[in-house]
Amino acid sequence: MTELLEQAIAQIKQLPETEQDIIARLILKALENNLVEENLSIIDESDT
């Protein structure tokens, strides 16, 4: 892990559990959106 990521994780661990859950959901949603966009672009490319 990069030092910056390790620092971010350390700061997040200091937050209340409810806020940690919110951050985790935001990260997962962002990752999900990236996967969906990648799949859509692959589909779009195969249709052309």
mmCIF file as gemmi writes it, N, C-alpha and C atoms, coordinates in Angstrom:
data_model
loop_
_atom_site.group_PDB
_atom_site.id
_atom_site.type_symbol
_atom_site.label_atom_id
_atom_site.label_alt_id
_atom_site.label_comp_id
_atom_site.label_asym_id
_atom_site.label_entity_id
_atom_site.label_seq_id
_atom_site.pdbx_PDB_ins_code
_atom_site.Cartn_x
_atom_site.Cartn_y
_atom_site.Cartn_z
_atom_site.occupancy
_atom_site.B_iso_or_equiv
_atom_site.pdbx_formal_charge
_atom_site.auth_seq_id
_atom_site.auth_asym_id
_atom_site.pdbx_PDB_model_num
ATOM 1 N N . MET Axp A 1 ? 0.833 -1.181 0 1 0 ? 1 A 1
ATOM 2 C CA . MET Axp A 1 ? 0 0 0 1 0 ? 1 A 1
ATOM 3 C C . MET Axp A 1 ? 0.881 1.248 0 1 0 ? 1 A 1
ATOM 4 N N . THR Axp A 2 ? 0.37 2.255 -0.613 1 0 ? 2 A 1
ATOM 5 C CA . THR Axp A 2 ? 1.121 3.502 -0.609 1 0 ? 2 A 1
ATOM 6 C C . THR Axp A 2 ? 0.989 4.182 0.749 1 0 ? 2 A 1
ATOM 7 N N . GLU Axp A 3 ? 1.918 5.037 1.039 1 0 ? 3 A 1
ATOM 8 C CA . GLU Axp A 3 ? 1.891 5.745 2.32 1 0 ? 3 A 1
ATOM 9 C C . GLU Axp A 3 ? 0.637 6.598 2.449 1 0 ? 3 A 1
ATOM 10 N N . LEU Axp A 4 ? 0.234 7.226 1.36 1 0 ? 4 A 1
ATOM 11 C CA . LEU Axp A 4 ? -0.966 8.067 1.393 1 0 ? 4 A 1
ATOM 12 C C . LEU Axp A 4 ? -2.203 7.245 1.725 1 0 ? 4 A 1
ATOM 13 N N . LEU Axp A 5 ? -2.317 6.074 1.113 1 0 ? 5 A 1
ATOM 14 C CA . LEU Axp A 5 ? -3.461 5.2 1.39 1 0 ? 5 A 1
ATOM 15 C C . LEU Axp A 5 ? -3.443 4.729 2.837 1 0 ? 5 A 1
ATOM 16 N N . GLU Axp A 6 ? -2.27 4.391 3.333 1 0 ? 6 A 1
ATOM 17 C CA . GLU Axp A 6 ? -2.16 3.956 4.725 1 0 ? 6 A 1
ATOM 18 C C . GLU Axp A 6 ? -2.572 5.075 5.681 1 0 ? 6 A 1
ATOM 19 N N . GLN Axp A 7 ? -2.202 6.314 5.37 1 0 ? 7 A 1
ATOM 20 C CA . GLN Axp A 7 ? -2.598 7.447 6.205 1 0 ? 7 A 1
ATOM 21 C C . GLN Axp A 7 ? -4.113 7.657 6.164 1 0 ? 7 A 1
ATOM 22 N N . ALA Axp A 8 ? -4.695 7.523 4.983 1 0 ? 8 A 1
ATOM 23 C CA . ALA Axp A 8 ? -6.146 7.688 4.853 1 0 ? 8 A 1
ATOM 24 C C . ALA Axp A 8 ? -6.876 6.621 5.655 1 0 ? 8 A 1
ATOM 25 N N . ILE Axp A 9 ? -6.399 5.389 5.58 1 0 ? 9 A 1
ATOM 26 C CA . ILE Axp A 9 ? -7.028 4.297 6.331 1 0 ? 9 A 1
ATOM 27 C C . ILE Axp A 9 ? -6.917 4.548 7.827 1 0 ? 9 A 1
ATOM 28 N N . ALA Axp A 10 ? -5.77 5.016 8.279 1 0 ? 10 A 1
ATOM 29 C CA . ALA Axp A 10 ? -5.578 5.307 9.699 1 0 ? 10 A 1
ATOM 30 C C . ALA Axp A 10 ? -6.551 6.389 10.171 1 0 ? 10 A 1
ATOM 31 N N . GLN Axp A 11 ? -6.762 7.396 9.348 1 0 ? 11 A 1
ATOM 32 C CA . GLN Axp A 11 ? -7.7 8.465 9.721 1 0 ? 11 A 1
ATOM 33 C C . GLN Axp A 11 ? -9.135 7.96 9.732 1 0 ? 11 A 1
ATOM 34 N N . ILE Axp A 12 ? -9.483 7.136 8.756 1 0 ? 12 A 1
ATOM 35 C CA . ILE Axp A 12 ? -10.843 6.59 8.696 1 0 ? 12 A 1
ATOM 36 C C . ILE Axp A 12 ? -11.123 5.705 9.901 1 0 ? 12 A 1
ATOM 37 N N . LYS Axp A 13 ? -10.122 4.938 10.339 1 0 ? 13 A 1
ATOM 38 C CA . LYS Axp A 13 ? -10.306 4.061 11.499 1 0 ? 13 A 1
ATOM 39 C C . LYS Axp A 13 ? -10.582 4.844 12.78 1 0 ? 13 A 1
ATOM 40 N N . GLN Axp A 14 ? -10.228 6.121 12.815 1 0 ? 14 A 1
ATOM 41 C CA . GLN Axp A 14 ? -10.476 6.948 13.994 1 0 ? 14 A 1
ATOM 42 C C . GLN Axp A 14 ? -11.91 7.479 14.038 1 0 ? 14 A 1
ATOM 43 N N . LEU Axp A 15 ? -12.62 7.381 12.935 1 0 ? 15 A 1
ATOM 44 C CA . LEU Axp A 15 ? -13.992 7.875 12.863 1 0 ? 15 A 1
ATOM 45 C C . LEU Axp A 15 ? -14.95 6.902 13.54 1 0 ? 15 A 1
ATOM 46 N N . PRO Axp A 16 ? -16.124 7.398 13.923 1 0 ? 16 A 1
ATOM 47 C CA . PRO Axp A 16 ? -17.162 6.49 14.452 1 0 ? 16 A 1
ATOM 48 C C . PRO Axp A 16 ? -17.544 5.447 13.391 1 0 ? 16 A 1
ATOM 49 N N . GLU Axp A 17 ? -18.008 4.314 13.853 1 0 ? 17 A 1
ATOM 50 C CA . GLU Axp A 17 ? -18.325 3.196 12.958 1 0 ? 17 A 1
ATOM 51 C C . GLU Axp A 17 ? -19.349 3.583 11.889 1 0 ? 17 A 1
ATOM 52 N N . THR Axp A 18 ? -20.328 4.41 12.253 1 0 ? 18 A 1
ATOM 53 C CA . THR Axp A 18 ? -21.341 4.802 11.267 1 0 ? 18 A 1
ATOM 54 C C . THR Axp A 18 ? -20.716 5.598 10.122 1 0 ? 18 A 1
ATOM 55 N N . GLU Axp A 19 ? -19.759 6.461 10.445 1 0 ? 19 A 1
ATOM 56 C CA . GLU Axp A 19 ? -19.089 7.233 9.397 1 0 ? 19 A 1
ATOM 57 C C . GLU Axp A 19 ? -18.176 6.341 8.56 1 0 ? 19 A 1
ATOM 58 N N . GLN Axp A 20 ? -17.561 5.357 9.194 1 0 ? 20 A 1
ATOM 59 C CA . GLN Axp A 20 ? -16.748 4.392 8.446 1 0 ? 20 A 1
ATOM 60 C C . GLN Axp A 20 ? -17.618 3.638 7.444 1 0 ? 20 A 1
ATOM 61 N N . ASP Axp A 21 ? -18.818 3.273 7.872 1 0 ? 21 A 1
ATOM 62 C CA . ASP Axp A 21 ? -19.749 2.571 6.978 1 0 ? 21 A 1
ATOM 63 C C . ASP Axp A 21 ? -20.129 3.446 5.787 1 0 ? 21 A 1
ATOM 64 N N . ILE Axp A 22 ? -20.37 4.72 6.037 1 0 ? 22 A 1
ATOM 65 C CA . ILE Axp A 22 ? -20.734 5.639 4.952 1 0 ? 22 A 1
ATOM 66 C C . ILE Axp A 22 ? -19.602 5.726 3.935 1 0 ? 22 A 1
ATOM 67 N N . ILE Axp A 23 ? -18.375 5.878 4.434 1 0 ? 23 A 1
ATOM 68 C CA . ILE Axp A 23 ? -17.219 5.961 3.535 1 0 ? 23 A 1
ATOM 69 C C . ILE Axp A 23 ? -17.058 4.666 2.752 1 0 ? 23 A 1
ATOM 70 N N . ALA Axp A 24 ? -17.22 3.538 3.408 1 0 ? 24 A 1
ATOM 71 C CA . ALA Axp A 24 ? -17.101 2.249 2.723 1 0 ? 24 A 1
ATOM 72 C C . ALA Axp A 24 ? -18.146 2.123 1.612 1 0 ? 24 A 1
ATOM 73 N N . ARG Axp A 25 ? -19.375 2.545 1.894 1 0 ? 25 A 1
ATOM 74 C CA . ARG Axp A 25 ? -20.433 2.482 0.876 1 0 ? 25 A 1
ATOM 75 C C . ARG Axp A 25 ? -20.126 3.396 -0.306 1 0 ? 25 A 1
ATOM 76 N N . LEU Axp A 26 ? -19.579 4.58 -0.028 1 0 ? 26 A 1
ATOM 77 C CA . LEU Axp A 26 ? -19.216 5.498 -1.109 1 0 ? 26 A 1
ATOM 78 C C . LEU Axp A 26 ? -18.117 4.902 -1.991 1 0 ? 26 A 1
ATOM 79 N N . ILE Axp A 27 ? -17.136 4.287 -1.35 1 0 ? 27 A 1
ATOM 80 C CA . ILE Axp A 27 ? -16.04 3.66 -2.104 1 0 ? 27 A 1
ATOM 81 C C . ILE Axp A 27 ? -16.57 2.512 -2.946 1 0 ? 27 A 1
ATOM 82 N N . LEU Axp A 28 ? -17.401 1.675 -2.353 1 0 ? 28 A 1
ATOM 83 C CA . LEU Axp A 28 ? -17.959 0.542 -3.099 1 0 ? 28 A 1
ATOM 84 C C . LEU Axp A 28 ? -18.822 1.007 -4.271 1 0 ? 28 A 1
ATOM 85 N N . LYS Axp A 29 ? -19.604 2.062 -4.045 1 0 ? 29 A 1
ATOM 86 C CA . LYS Axp A 29 ? -20.449 2.6 -5.114 1 0 ? 29 A 1
ATOM 87 C C . LYS Axp A 29 ? -19.586 3.14 -6.252 1 0 ? 29 A 1
ATOM 88 N N . ALA Axp A 30 ? -18.5 3.824 -5.909 1 0 ? 30 A 1
ATOM 89 C CA . ALA Axp A 30 ? -17.596 4.355 -6.936 1 0 ? 30 A 1
ATOM 90 C C . ALA Axp A 30 ? -16.951 3.216 -7.727 1 0 ? 30 A 1
ATOM 91 N N . LEU Axp A 31 ? -16.542 2.169 -7.031 1 0 ? 31 A 1
ATOM 92 C CA . LEU Axp A 31 ? -15.95 1.012 -7.718 1 0 ? 31 A 1
ATOM 93 C C . LEU Axp A 31 ? -16.981 0.337 -8.615 1 0 ? 31 A 1
ATOM 94 N N . GLU Axp A 32 ? -18.208 0.206 -8.115 1 0 ? 32 A 1
ATOM 95 C CA . GLU Axp A 32 ? -19.281 -0.395 -8.896 1 0 ? 32 A 1
ATOM 96 C C . GLU Axp A 32 ? -19.549 0.426 -10.16 1 0 ? 32 A 1
ATOM 97 N N . ASN Axp A 33 ? -19.582 1.75 -10.018 1 0 ? 33 A 1
ATOM 98 C CA . ASN Axp A 33 ? -19.807 2.617 -11.171 1 0 ? 33 A 1
ATOM 99 C C . ASN Axp A 33 ? -18.702 2.469 -12.199 1 0 ? 33 A 1
ATOM 100 N N . ASN Axp A 34 ? -17.449 2.352 -11.739 1 0 ? 34 A 1
ATOM 101 C CA . ASN Axp A 34 ? -16.335 2.155 -12.664 1 0 ? 34 A 1
ATOM 102 C C . ASN Axp A 34 ? -16.48 0.847 -13.421 1 0 ? 34 A 1
ATOM 103 N N . LEU Axp A 35 ? -16.888 -0.206 -12.729 1 0 ? 35 A 1
ATOM 104 C CA . LEU Axp A 35 ? -17.053 -1.499 -13.385 1 0 ? 35 A 1
ATOM 105 C C . LEU Axp A 35 ? -18.17 -1.448 -14.412 1 0 ? 35 A 1
ATOM 106 N N . VAL Axp A 36 ? -19.266 -0.79 -14.066 1 0 ? 36 A 1
ATOM 107 C CA . VAL Axp A 36 ? -20.387 -0.673 -14.99 1 0 ? 36 A 1
ATOM 108 C C . VAL Axp A 36 ? -19.964 0.117 -16.227 1 0 ? 36 A 1
ATOM 109 N N . GLU Axp A 37 ? -19.259 1.23 -16.027 1 0 ? 37 A 1
ATOM 110 C CA . GLU Axp A 37 ? -18.807 2.042 -17.16 1 0 ? 37 A 1
ATOM 111 C C . GLU Axp A 37 ? -17.859 1.254 -18.051 1 0 ? 37 A 1
ATOM 112 N N . GLU Axp A 38 ? -16.958 0.464 -17.444 1 0 ? 38 A 1
ATOM 113 C CA . GLU Axp A 38 ? -16.029 -0.346 -18.234 1 0 ? 38 A 1
ATOM 114 C C . GLU Axp A 38 ? -16.796 -1.374 -19.054 1 0 ? 38 A 1
ATOM 115 N N . ASN Axp A 39 ? -17.766 -2.027 -18.443 1 0 ? 39 A 1
ATOM 116 C CA . ASN Axp A 39 ? -18.549 -3.038 -19.163 1 0 ? 39 A 1
ATOM 117 C C . ASN Axp A 39 ? -19.351 -2.404 -20.288 1 0 ? 39 A 1
ATOM 118 N N . LEU Axp A 40 ? -19.916 -1.217 -20.037 1 0 ? 40 A 1
ATOM 119 C CA . LEU Axp A 40 ? -20.687 -0.549 -21.077 1 0 ? 40 A 1
ATOM 120 C C . LEU Axp A 40 ? -19.796 -0.161 -22.249 1 0 ? 40 A 1
ATOM 121 N N . SER Axp A 41 ? -18.588 0.306 -21.946 1 0 ? 41 A 1
ATOM 122 C CA . SER Axp A 41 ? -17.712 0.701 -23.041 1 0 ? 41 A 1
ATOM 123 C C . SER Axp A 41 ? -17.282 -0.522 -23.845 1 0 ? 41 A 1
ATOM 124 N N . ILE Axp A 42 ? -17.102 -1.654 -23.184 1 0 ? 42 A 1
ATOM 125 C CA . ILE Axp A 42 ? -16.751 -2.878 -23.904 1 0 ? 42 A 1
ATOM 126 C C . ILE Axp A 42 ? -17.908 -3.3 -24.801 1 0 ? 42 A 1
ATOM 127 N N . ILE Axp A 43 ? -19.135 -3.219 -24.27 1 0 ? 43 A 1
ATOM 128 C CA . ILE Axp A 43 ? -20.309 -3.587 -25.049 1 0 ? 43 A 1
ATOM 129 C C . ILE Axp A 43 ? -20.455 -2.638 -26.24 1 0 ? 43 A 1
ATOM 130 N N . ASP Axp A 44 ? -20.301 -1.351 -25.975 1 0 ? 44 A 1
ATOM 131 C CA . ASP Axp A 44 ? -20.418 -0.377 -27.059 1 0 ? 44 A 1
ATOM 132 C C . ASP Axp A 44 ? -19.384 -0.637 -28.149 1 0 ? 44 A 1
ATOM 133 N N . GLU Axp A 45 ? -18.16 -0.967 -27.763 1 0 ? 45 A 1
ATOM 134 C CA . GLU Axp A 45 ? -17.12 -1.23 -28.747 1 0 ? 45 A 1
ATOM 135 C C . GLU Axp A 45 ? -17.445 -2.472 -29.567 1 0 ? 45 A 1
ATOM 136 N N . SER Axp A 46 ? -18.012 -3.489 -28.949 1 0 ? 46 A 1
ATOM 137 C CA . SER Axp A 46 ? -18.289 -4.726 -29.682 1 0 ? 46 A 1
ATOM 138 C C . SER Axp A 46 ? -19.472 -4.554 -30.638 1 0 ? 46 A 1
ATOM 139 N N . ASP Axp A 47 ? -20.342 -3.599 -30.346 1 0 ? 47 A 1
ATOM 140 C CA . ASP Axp A 47 ? -21.502 -3.367 -31.216 1 0 ? 47 A 1
ATOM 141 C C . ASP Axp A 47 ? -21.134 -2.604 -32.479 1 0 ? 47 A 1
ATOM 142 N N . THR Axp A 48 ? -19.99 -1.907 -32.483 1 0 ? 48 A 1
ATOM 143 C CA . THR Axp A 48 ? -19.648 -1.082 -33.638 1 0 ? 48 A 1
ATOM 144 C C . THR Axp A 48 ? -18.891 -1.872 -34.683 1 0 ? 48 A 1
